[in-house]
Amino acid sequence: MLVCPGCRTRTEAGLELRTLEPDGDERLACACGKTYDIVRGVPIVTPHPPSLETLDADRHHLAIYLDAHWGDRAEPPPDGPAPTLAVAPFLERIAALPPVADAVELGCSTGRVLAALARRADHAVGVELNAAALAYAHTLLAGGDVPFERKRLGAHFTPAIAHGERTPNVSLVCGDALDPPLVPHAFDRVVALNLIDSVPAPRTLLSVLDGLCAPGGELVLASPYAWSADITPDPAPLDGPDPAAQLRAVLTAGDGLDGRYDLLDDTDLRWTLRRDARSAVTYEVHYVRARKRGGT
Ligand SMILES: C[S@@+](CC[C@H](N)C(=O)[O-])C[C@H]1O[C@@H](n2cnc3c(N)ncnc32)[C@H](O)[C@@H]1O
């Protein structure tokens, strides 16, 4: 169920939300009068929708994430120093998680981790701001193929094709992870991999992730804390020399959150993205899984 991001009002009774209803096949509407287009099968539920002309503009950047998520299902397989599948360490951990009813992933990119989450959930929702990445995810999670241009070297690209994996129990929405059009406290598993250092306000993101998580539910977070001043001018509360320790402290104390969390997993994982046939970038990513206290 999607809610209108412009229509959240806090009253004495709590938070009032308006749900979005289909208005024909190609858009959703809110009782407030706002409408949201469905583009290439994906609802665009953000107050600042991307221009449809620019949807394919960052195709070459997205090729990195097509390989990172679908490289083991791509032809030809990616060459160069990176492993065939960058997200493999995350997929292994997620495959071992207990099943839940409702999962959500913020910043799901081209959707491979979402497919793994959906296998451990009745239903999984993917939220992503990049509409082109989501359009690819939509095709791949319907079991389709996505042709793309993979960087070889310099200005040279070679054609490749990623084969998807049919995953019927997912929904995708183009929206802002800092203001997702989702019902609060509705998810048993809330996931954000490599997103914390991609947003301007990590404090807001942590509070949103916590707000989506049901009592007794869990957060699954990963980040290399590779701050860049352009994207995250203020990394607080993770702004010290050891952000992993700061994140543990925020979660276990429930600092600025609805409640406290108990750590279930806390480790470093290696994440290597292919850049071209001769280069890759490797991050040591802090991976945490934590359960929110409360619930049954
Ligand atoms: C570093 S990539 C990681 C992608 C994926 N989670 C993974 O680990 O492979 C960060 C992703 O978050 C998305 N993103 C950045 N800011 C966002 C926001 N405010 N709301 C939703 N998605 C966002 C980007 O478009 C990108 O797909």
The ligand as an SDF file (V2000), in Angstrom:
LIG
                    3D

 27 29  0  0  0  0  0  0  0  0999 V2000
   25.6590    3.0030   -3.6350 C   0  0  0  0  0  0  0  0  0  0  0  0
   24.1780    2.5750   -4.4180 S   0  0  0  0  0  0  0  0  0  0  0  0
   23.7880    1.0160   -3.6360 C   0  0  0  0  0  0  0  0  0  0  0  0
   22.7720    0.2250   -4.3790 C   0  0  0  0  0  0  0  0  0  0  0  0
   22.4060   -1.1200   -3.7410 C   0  0  0  0  0  0  0  0  0  0  0  0
   21.7470   -0.9360   -2.4710 N   0  0  0  0  0  0  0  0  0  0  0  0
   23.6200   -1.9890   -3.5860 C   0  0  0  0  0  0  0  0  0  0  0  0
   24.1070   -2.1440   -2.4630 O   0  0  0  0  0  0  0  0  0  0  0  0
   24.0950   -2.4960   -4.6010 O   0  0  0  0  0  0  0  0  0  0  0  0
   23.0060    3.6600   -3.6350 C   0  0  0  0  0  0  0  0  0  0  0  0
   21.6180    3.5630   -4.2420 C   0  0  0  0  0  0  0  0  0  0  0  0
   20.7350    4.3800   -3.4740 O   0  0  0  0  0  0  0  0  0  0  0  0
   19.9490    5.1610   -4.3510 C   0  0  0  0  0  0  0  0  0  0  0  0
   19.5730    6.3750   -3.6150 N   0  0  0  0  0  0  0  0  0  0  0  0
   20.3650    7.4230   -3.2850 C   0  0  0  0  0  0  0  0  0  0  0  0
   19.6490    8.3420   -2.6000 N   0  0  0  0  0  0  0  0  0  0  0  0
   18.3930    7.8570   -2.4960 C   0  0  0  0  0  0  0  0  0  0  0  0
   17.2070    8.3420   -1.8940 C   0  0  0  0  0  0  0  0  0  0  0  0
   17.1640    9.5140   -1.2680 N   0  0  0  0  0  0  0  0  0  0  0  0
   16.0930    7.5910   -1.9860 N   0  0  0  0  0  0  0  0  0  0  0  0
   16.1060    6.3750   -2.6110 C   0  0  0  0  0  0  0  0  0  0  0  0
   17.2060    5.8690   -3.2030 N   0  0  0  0  0  0  0  0  0  0  0  0
   18.3350    6.5940   -3.1430 C   0  0  0  0  0  0  0  0  0  0  0  0
   20.8460    5.4190   -5.5490 C   0  0  0  0  0  0  0  0  0  0  0  0
   20.0840    5.7620   -6.6910 O   0  0  0  0  0  0  0  0  0  0  0  0
   21.5490    4.0770   -5.6750 C   0  0  0  0  0  0  0  0  0  0  0  0
   20.8030    3.1630   -6.4390 O   0  0  0  0  0  0  0  0  0  0  0  0
  1  2  1  0
  2  3  1  0
  2 10  1  0
  3  4  1  0
  4  5  1  0
  5  6  1  0
  5  7  1  0
  7  8  2  0
  7  9  1  0
 10 11  1  0
 11 12  1  0
 11 26  1  0
 12 13  1  0
 13 14  1  0
 13 24  1  0
 14 15  1  0
 14 23  1  0
 15 16  2  0
 16 17  1  0
 17 18  1  0
 17 23  2  0
 18 19  1  0
 18 20  2  0
 20 21  1  0
 21 22  2  0
 22 23  1  0
 24 25  1  0
 24 26  1  0
 26 27  1  0
M  CHG  2   2   1   9  -1
M  END
$$$$
